[in-house]
């Protein structure tokens, strides 16, 4: 226990990198407004927070104290994070913590532009890339001849030259450890995880740092006296199973031992597209009906947008529910014709929800489209009941 899994002697040792851009949205804005470097800056405002340029060239920026509304922080500079302001925080709370912080509107067109630039730069050096979002990628370095440190430095230099931005890179035998590693020496860091580093660098981390252990699971683990990955490694599998169920407990055991066999997937043909959200609090189907219905509708609309952007239609629509006891349930339905319309998705997903006993509070809700085909979808008109119970 407590060691990295031994490599297959018949295969080269895997080297997987996780490259994460540093405070990406905020860093893009600092390229545009270099006078803000070193200041607390929060991204998440609207068009009314666009800086005003005076005739003499001076710029006047909005301050967080002037914000009024129910928006959330998209991201912040490291100086703002030092004041306690992080992404997904309510803007009004952020204004209490950092009233003098500069507030800028989001500019997704600019962020997508720089995202394309940094990924193209990486692909010139290491083409086996899995796109994980606008600001992060996994890279399979296994077959490249250079040493890991030299490769990481070359990748960082290429990103800097293409964008003017910095990134942090973690390299290990798998995705799990590399993603954790890329956070350890931010910003502008390189972290290599090799023999002995699981215990030395990964085990001291809080369990909440693991991608897949959300706020609710983290709170539940802490209530059981498990706050670090080292403590998770010491927990008996039967104990974890009793509290989290078999599949999640098995995954937790693997996490603690640094086990992750997932490949770097480069295919542009997805098997499915999904949207899901974990709630800030467990929702009751009847008492929180309006809130759940709004979230359900929004997930279906987002899924329609994903399908349309990628040019797919779907024959199979499914739902995913995770209850307050961490039981996870999925259901799906295969349709006579492929669809992509949000209303049709909602009707099909609603039919799936009717097949689940909703007698417990819900902590996660997701909608999934699979059986994907290129093309445009039909409009379905079957009168499927949409109620969540």
C-alpha positions, -999 to +999 in steps of 0.1 A: +000+000+000+011+036-006+031+031-037+024+039-073+011+010-093+039-010-110+042-005-147+035-032-172+070-045-181+059-052-217+049-015-222+067+018-219+061+036-186+032+060-191+040+097-189+008+118-187+009+156-184-018+179-172-014+214-185-035+241-167-034+277-177-028+301-148-059+321-138-067+319-175-095+344-179-079+370-156-045+365-173-061+372-207-076+404-193-042+414-180-028+412-215-054+438-225-050+459-193-013+455-182-017+484-157-037+460-136-009+436-130-003+430-093-038+441-084-068+422-072-090+417-103-123+399-105-139+387-137-176+382-137-192+416-144-215+425-173-212+450-201-219+479-177-186+471-161-166+477-193-137+501-185-141+537-196-113+552-217-107+589-213-094+612-241-059+613-226-058+574-228-063+568-191-087+540-182-113+540-154-122+506-140-153+495-121-147+484-085-163+454-069-179+475-041-202+490-068-216+456-078-253+449-072-270+417-083-269+379-080-240+371-102-210+349-094-173+353-098-160+336-130-124+338-119-100+361-102-063+370-101-041+355-075-040+388-056-078+386-053-076+349-043-053+360-014-082+381-002-105+351-003-122+357-036-126+325-057-145+313-088-182+304-082-184+327-052-214+351-051-203+385-063-219+403-033-199+382-009-168+388-029-175+426-027-175+423+011-141+406+010-124+427-016-144+459-022-115+477-039-109+449-064-112+458-101-143+443-117-142+434-154-168+418-177-163+384-191-152+381-228-156+345-239-146+353-275-112+364-263-108+334-240-117+310-268-091+327-291-063+323-266-074+287-258-070+278-295-036+294-295-022+276-266-035+242-277-021+247-312+013+255-297+013+224-275+002+202-305+033+212-324+054+195-297+031+167-283+002+160-305-016+133-283-039+157-265-072+153-247-091+186-245-106+191-211-120+226-214-110+261-224-080+262-201-067+227-195-056+196-214-040+162-208-010+153-229+004+118-235+042+121-234+049+084-233+065+080-267+084+112-268+122+108-262+129+139-241+131+139-203+100+151-185+115+183-171+129+193-205+096+186-222+076+205-196+099+235-200+096+234-238+058+232-236+056+261-213+079+282-235+058+274-266+026+284-247+043+316-235+055+325-270+021+318-286-001+336-260+020+357-236+005+336-208+019+312-183+007+277-175+015+250-149+022+214-157+021+182-137+036+150-150+031+115-136+021+080-148-016+089-149-043+116-152-053+116-115-019+124-102-010+148-130-041+169-124-033+171-087+004+178-094-004+207-118-019+226-088+010+221-064+034+247-077+011+273-093+015+297-109+040+290-137+051+257-121+064+223-132+057+193-109+069+158-115+055+129-096+077+098-095+085+070-070+080+081-034+061+113-044+027+098-038+033+097-001+054+128+000+034+152-021+000+138-028-010+121+005-008+154+026-034+171+003-070+176+014-093+149-001-114+178-016-085+185-040-094+153-059-114+159-090-146+138-083-148+144-046-172+173-045-183+195-015-209+170-002-186+140-004-158+161+011-180+171+040-191+135+046-155+123+046-145+150+070-174+139+093-158+105+093-124+119+103-109+117+068-095+150+058-064+141+038-056+117+011-033+099+035-062+093+059-082+081+030-055+056+022-056+043+057-094+038+057-106+002+054-125-005+021-154-021+041-157+011+061-158+033+030-183+009+013-206+011+043-208+049+040-205+055+002-216+023-016-195-002-034-186+016-067-177+050-051-158+033-023-138+013-048-130+045-066-119+062-034-095+033-026-080+036-060-077+074-056-058+071-024-033+047-039-028+068-070-044+043-094-059+056-126-059+036-159-078+061-180-062+068-213-057+102-229-086+103-254-079+122-286-110+111-305-133+139-317-162+115-320-178+114-285-199+085-274-221+107-254-226+143-244-239+152-210-247+181-187-249+176-149-248+197-118-242+191-081-264+212-059-251+235-031-277+217-008-297+185-012-330+193-028-364+178-019-385+168-050-417+183-036-405+212-015-379+223-041-400+214-071-397+248-088-360+250-083-354+215-096-377+220-126-357+251-136-324+233-133-338+204-153-350+227-180-317+246-181-296+213-184-317+203-214-312+237-230-274+235-224-274+200-238-292+212-270-265+239-273-237+213-270-253+191-296-259+219-321-223+233-317-208+199-324-233+190-352-248+159-335-283+145-329-291+118-304-312+086-304-308+079-267-315+103-239-307+095-203-307+109-168-284+106-138-295+112-102-274+110-071-293+110-039-283+123-004-271+089+006-248+089-025-268+062-043-265+069-080-293+060-105-293+062-143-321+056-167-323+061-205-347+058-234-340+051-271-362+071-295-376+062-329-358+092-345-328+113-334-333+146-317-314+177-306-342+201-296-343+210-259-381+204-256-377+170-271-348+162-248-368+174-218-397+151-227-375+121-231-356+128-200-388+134-181-400+099-192-368+085-177-374+104-144-408+088-141-391+054-139-372+064-107-386+064-072-379+100-061-384+095-023-350+108-013-334+142-015-313+148-046-277+161-046-269+157-084-290+159-115-277+152-150-290+147-186-271+127-212-274+123-250-259+092-266-264+072-298-249+102-315-252+109-352-242+138-374-271+157-387-302+177-377-328+163-353-365+158-356-390+175-333-408+150-311-444+157-301-452+128-278-471+140-247-445+128-221-452+138-185-425+164-174-431+164-137-401+155-115-424+132-094 
